[in-house]
Amino acid sequence: MSRRTTYREALREAMREALQRDARVFLMGEDVGRYGGSYAVSKGMLAEFGPERIRDTPLSELGFVGAGIGAALGGMRPIVEIMTVNFSLLALDALMNTAATLRHMSGGQFSVPLVLRMATGAGRQLAAQHSHSLEGWYAHIPGLKILAPATLEDARGMLWPALLDLDPVLIFEHAQLYNQEGELSEGAEVDIRSAKVRREGSDLSLITYGGTLGKALAAAEQLADEGIGVEVIDLRVLRPLDDVTIMASVCKTRRALVVDEGWRSGSLAAEIIARIVEQAFFELDAPPLRVCGAEVPTPHPRHLEEAALPQVSMIVAAAQSLCRGP
């Protein structure tokens, strides 16, 4: 059975179910209550669950993320929402120096079962302070688990296993996906450990995640018309990376292209390519390539913003050069 819904509604359903299943679960963040969330994900939940479990917070990311960490240490299962990834940097000390380290520093005596949700990515003309893709930075930190749901099924299904995890889980929701509509399969099983092959192919492995998955699939459709079979890998889990799925695909297709909206220097794409070279170098028929965001603060004008982000045409051109040469 499946039904038509949106990415936003799938996220809301996941939170409603979690709140109904476990009395320890609560939601907190800026404008999550009376306003219904900055992206309307929690709309109507204050009336349903009350102010004890849907908590509006002051404008202080360090303060309310710290409160969420304390609640998790005290046995609760908080879902903390940060309006946009850029603002999460204000809470980086609490996340990196406390949430990510306490299990290690306590010899396993303490855990921090915190789920942190935030919007990421560009494409909405919100300029540099609301538009960057910083999930690769967080994927650098041991002790955190990093998720990037790109489909309705993952938006609906990743939250509950994240809440069951004893360590902090950060969920990055690309802001351009909230209005995405599609068919959602009822009861679809979702794990938070592995990547997923979204399209089978034999000529090229196209590896991506989050907001660029749709562009990758669109590029694969165009390339199919040219006789190039593209296998599209949705990473889904950015830490820990699923090397097994990545290498199996690359060893089959013998070519790899990574698409990452983050900046090229020090990017997640760079890490993936390094792992491919380390583990599958002698299987490759061509050097791996990547398509990344331009190394500039995200521009506000639409034409400049589009030029700064990976686009279908850029992905197609990179794939053509890999398969046919320059």
Buried (B, 14 or more C-beta within 10 A) or exposed (E): EEEEBBBBBBBBBBBBBBBEEBEBBBBBBBBBBEEBBBBBBBBEBBEEBEEEBBBBBEEEBBBBBBBBBBBBBEEBBBBBBBBBBBBBBBBBEBBBEBBBBBBEEEEEEEBBBBBBBBBBBBBBBBBEEBBBBBBBBBBBBEBBBBBBBBBBBBBBBBBBBBBBBEBBBBBBBBBBBBEBEEEBEEEEEBEBEEBBBBBEBEBBBBBBBBBBBBBBBBBBEBBBEEEBBBBBBBBBBBBEBBBEBBBBBBBBBBBBBBBBBBBBEEBBBBBBBEBBEEBBEEBBEBEBBBBBBBEEEBBEEEEBBEEBBBBBEBBBEBBBEBBEEE
